[in-house]
Amino acid sequence: VYFASRDDLSPVKLNLSGGSYRSEEGKPLVLQAVRRAEQQLANDMSRDKEYLPLDGLAEFNKLSAKLILGDDSSAMKENRVVTIQCLSGTGSLRIGAEFLAKHNQERVIFVSNPTWGNHPNIFSLAGFSVEYYRYYDPKTRGLDFKGMLEDLGAAPSGAIVVLQACAHNPTGVDPTLKQWEQIRQVVRSKSLLPFFDNAYQGFASGDLESDAQAVRMFVNDGGECLIAQSFAKNMGLYGERIGALTIVCTSEDVVRKVKSQLLLVVRPMYLSPPIHGASIVTTILKNSNMYNDWTVELKGMANRIFSMRKQLNEALQARGTPGDWSHIIKQIGMFSFTGLNEKQVRFIAKEYHIYMNYDGRVSIAGLSSKTVSQLADAINAAVTRMA
């Protein structure tokens, strides 16, 4: 899809396949909090470019764990948490996968159907057998909750299950808190090991605390879990590749053992993580003014995505597009599973020069008020002609 879009010479082409936020002008957005942090770092003549330790910037690790686990996390107070800096969310998943491949007895890992396209690659490369649990119901364009619970309940004891903390990619469909509690009960009763992919904290609802509730529900029960964390989306630090892997253990003694084994994974892979992105995140998280400004900007991005959903739904209704498109405003996060099939998606690319994933996933975060109309025209034509 990327190359097809790149090679399209049309002046009105639009690529809505990627997971990158765009401004109303269709441009990449650098947050003002990030610019202020970078300026502060640039003015600090005491900074150097020495290697970081294998586990990364210590202050970054502490603040990252606190962001997802909460100020009053009992796991952190009891020293049951180990966090290491990684190369964004993908790198965090990759380190976690290698660690589990060496130390988890069960060799199967369950991911949602559908899931982010890179999940199967990451875990297969580490040597796991990747299985799927039901998640998305194409009829309702919502959650297949019953199927999800049945599949998790049938998983072998000790298996790993990948759960997306919020703003599920690619569907935009999240469980409710009540449903999360039921999921937690099944996961714990079956002795499954939850591995959270936390790529969108604050980007789903616009509230960092709200988007962390599912993870904290699992952490607060005292059990083990892994959390892959990314600052690509919520701070717009895509190219800095900054993230963290947090593992919540049962005791402080286990933490020491886990950390030593994590470093044995890191050392031959990339040795030491980069310093700049970690320094930006740390500067923002530890400065109350910058932190507050960041949360305002984050809320603004989330609100604009909500607005794009509403505008697209209204534009489709105004055109009399066949079908019910209310799922666009019910879903959450950067993406919407539109319900378009591959034939319709290819038609839209050919006739309207709009590119999206062949499964019908579209990046709502990549829309603007101007391009909403362009997309609505294309969807209306595709559905009308190819129902």
N, C-alpha and C positions, 0 to 999 in steps of 0.2 A: 504494500500500500504506500509506504514511504517513497519508494523509487518511482512508482507510477505517478504520484503527486509531483515529485521533483521534476520529472521529465515532461509534465504537462505544460505547454507553453501558453495556456489560456491566461489572460490577465485577471480573470475573476475566480481562479481556482482557489479551493479552500480545503485544507487538510485538518479534519476533525478526528483523526485516529489516535493522536498522541495524548499523553497525560500531563500536559503543561498548561498552566493558567495563562490567559491572555487578558490584556486590558481592554477597555471599551474601544480603543483604537486598533486592537488586534496585535498589539506588541507585547513582548515579554516584559514582565513587571519586576523591577528591583524595589523592594520595600524600603521606605525611608529609614526604618529602624536599622536595617542592614547597612545602608549607606553611612549612617551615623556611627555604627559600630566599626566599620572599616576605617572611617576617618580617625576615630579614636586610636585604633590599632596602628595606623600609619604614623600618627604623631608621637607614638611611644618609642623613643629612641633606645630604650633598654631592651626591646624585643630582639631576638636573634632567630636564626633559621636552623637551629640544632635539631637532631632527631628527637621525636617523641619516644617515650617508652613503648614497648610492644602493645600495651593495653590502651595507649593513647593519653590524652590530656586528662589528668585526674579530676580537675574541677568540672570539666565537660561531662565526664562520666557520672559524677555525683548529681549534677543538676539535671541531666537527661533522665536519670532514674527517678528523681523527685518529680519531674514533670508528668511522667506517666503513672507513677505509683501514688503520688499525692504527698502533701506536706506531713501528714500524720501517719504515714505508712508504718504499720507494725513490723513488716518484713525488713524495712530499712533500719528501724530502731533496734531490731534484734540481730542486725548484721547478717541477715540471710540472703543478701542480694549481691551479686557480682555483675558489674557492667564494664564492657570494653568498647572503645571507640572503633567503629567499622566504616567501610566504604558505602555509606548510605544504606537504604533498606535492603537492596540486593546483596551487598556485601555482608550485612548482618545475618541475613538468611543463609548465605553461603557458609559463613563461619559456624553458625549454629548447626547446619546440616553436616558438616565435616566432624564437628564435635560429637554429635549424636551417632554418626556412623561408626565412630570408634567405641562408644560407651553405652549405646542403647541396645539391649538384646533383641528387641523386636525389629525386624527389617522392613516393615511396611509403614507407609505414611499416607494419611488420608487428606485430600484437598477437596474443596467444594466443586460441584459441577454446575456451572462453569467456574473457572478461577482465572487469576492473572496468568497470562500465557507463559511466564517465566518460572512459575512455581514448579511445574513438573520437571523442567530442565534442571533447575537447581538441585532438587532432591534425587533425581535419577543419576545425575553426575556423581553424587556422593555415594551412590550404591543402593539407594532405597527402591523398593517396589512401590510405585505410586498408584493408589486406589482413589476412587471418588465417592463422596457422599452426596446424596441429592440435596439441592439447595434452591435452585430457581425453577419456578413453575411457569412455563411459557403460556399456559392458558390464562392464568391470572396476572401474569407479568409481575408476580410477587414471590414470596418465600414459600417453598415446599417444606413447611416446618415438620409435618408428620413424617415425610420421607427422610428428612435430615436426622430426626431422632431415631428412626428405625435403623438407618445405616450406621450411625454412631453406636447404637446399642448392639449391633451385630459385629462390630470391629473386634479384633483379637485384643485381649488384655495386654497392655504395654505398648500398643501401637501409638504413633504420634499423629496428632490431628492439627492441621493448620487452620486457624480461625482468623478471619480479618476483623480487627478491632472495631472499625467503623467505616462507613462509606465503601461498601463492598465493591471491589473491582473484579469483573466488569459490569455487574448488574445494577449497582446503585440501590440494592435491596438489603436492609439490615433487620435483624431480629429486634423485637421490643425488649425492654429490660426484663419483663416477665418471662419471655421466651429464652433470654440469655440464662436466666436462673435455671430453667429446665434443662438447657444444654449443659450447664455446669454440673448439674446433678448426674446426668447420664455419663459425662466425661469422667467424673470422679468415681462413680460407681463401677465403671468398666476399667478403672486404672489406666486410662488413656493419658498421654502426655500432651498438654496443649502448647502449641507454638503459635503465638500471636504475631500477625503481620500488622504493625501499627504505622501505616504509611500516611495516614490522613488526620491525625489528631488535630482538632480545631478547624479542620477544613470541611468536616461534615455538617455539624450544627453551627459552627462559628464560635463554639465554646469549648475550651480545652478540657475543662473538668467533665462536662457532659460526655464528650467523646472518649473519655478514659474509663467510664463506669464499667463496661463489660470486662476489661482487663482487671480492674481492681476487685471485681466480684470474685474472680478466680484467685487472685493473690491473697485476699482476705480470709480465704478458707484454710490457709496454712499449707496448701499443697504446692507442688512444684509446677513451674511453667517457664517458657522462654518467650521473650518479647523482642522482635526486630523493629527497630525504631528508625524513622527517617525524618530529616528536616528539609528534604527537597521541596515538598509541596507547601508546608505551613510557613516556611521562611523564604520560599522561592530560591533555595540554594541548590538548584538542580545540578549545576556544573561543579559545585564544590565537593559533591559526593560525601556528604557528612551524615552519619547515622550511628547507632549504638545497638549492641546486643546485650540485653539484660537477662540473667537467669536467676530466678527466685528458687532458693534451695530450702531444705528442711532444717538446716542448722548452720551455725558459723563454721563448724569443722568441715562440712561438705563444701561450703563456699571456697575455702582455701584450696581444696583438691580440684574443684571445678576450674578455678582461675588458672591454676598451674597447667591444666590440660588444655584450656583455651589458648594459652600463650604458645603451647607446642603446636597448635594448629596455625596460629598467626605467623610464627617465625619463618617457616619455609614458604609461606604464601605471598606475603608482601612486607614482612619484617616490622615496618613502622608506618602508622597511618599519617596522612597529611595534616599539617597544623593550622592552615588558614581558616578552613570552614569551621573547625572545632573552636577556634578563637572567636569567630563571629558569634556563634551560638552562645558560647560562654559569656561573652560581653553583654549580650542582650538579656540572657536569663538571670544574671546576677545584678543587673542595674534596674532598679524598680521603675524608673521613668521610661527607659527603653523597652522594658518588658510590657508596661502598660500601653505604650504606643504600638508595639507589635500586636498585642491582642486586639487593639482597635482596627488595625490594618487587616488582620486575619479575619475579623468579623465582617469587614467590608468586602473582602474577597468572597466569603461564604454567602453573604447577602446578594452579591451580584450574580452568583451562580443560581441562587433561588429565583432571582428576577429573570434570568435567561430561561429557566424552566417554565416559568409562568408565561413569558412572552411567546415561547415556542408552542405551548399548549393552546394559547389563545389564537395564535396565527393559524394553527391547523384547524381549529374550530371555525374560524372566520372563513376558511376556504372550503368548508364542508367536507373535509377529508374523511373518507369512510373509516369507521372503527372508533374505538374508545381510546383516547390518548391521555387519560387522566394519570396513567402510570408515570408519565414524565414528571409530574409535580409530586407524586408520592415517593418516587425514588430520591436518593440523596447522594451528595458528593459530586465528584468531577464528571462522572459518566452516567449515561442513560442507556439501558438496553431497550432500544426503540421497538423491537418486534419485527423490524424489517428483515427479509430474508436475503440470501446472497445475490439472487437474481435482481432484486430491487436495488441493492447496494451498488452492484455493477452498472445498472442502468443510470443511477444518479451520478456515478463517477463519469460515465461516458457522455451523458447529455447535459449535465449541470456542473461538471468539474469539481464536485464535492466528494472528498475521499473520507471514508470511515472504515472501521473493521468489517470484515465480511459477515460476522455474526450479528451485525446491526448495532454494535456498540458505537455511540457517538460521544465525543468530548463536549459536554455542556460548558465546561470551563474555557473552551476555546471559542465560544460564540460571542458576538456583540449584537447590539440592537439592529445593526445593519444586516449582519449575516444571518440573523434569525429568520428574516423574511426570505432570504435566498434559500435557506435550508427547508423552510416550510413549503415553498413552491416545489422544490425537488421531491420532498416526501409525498406531497399531494399528488404530483404527477405519477410517481412510481406506484403508489397504492391504487390510484384510480385506474391506471392502465394495466397493472399487473397484479390485481387482487387475487 
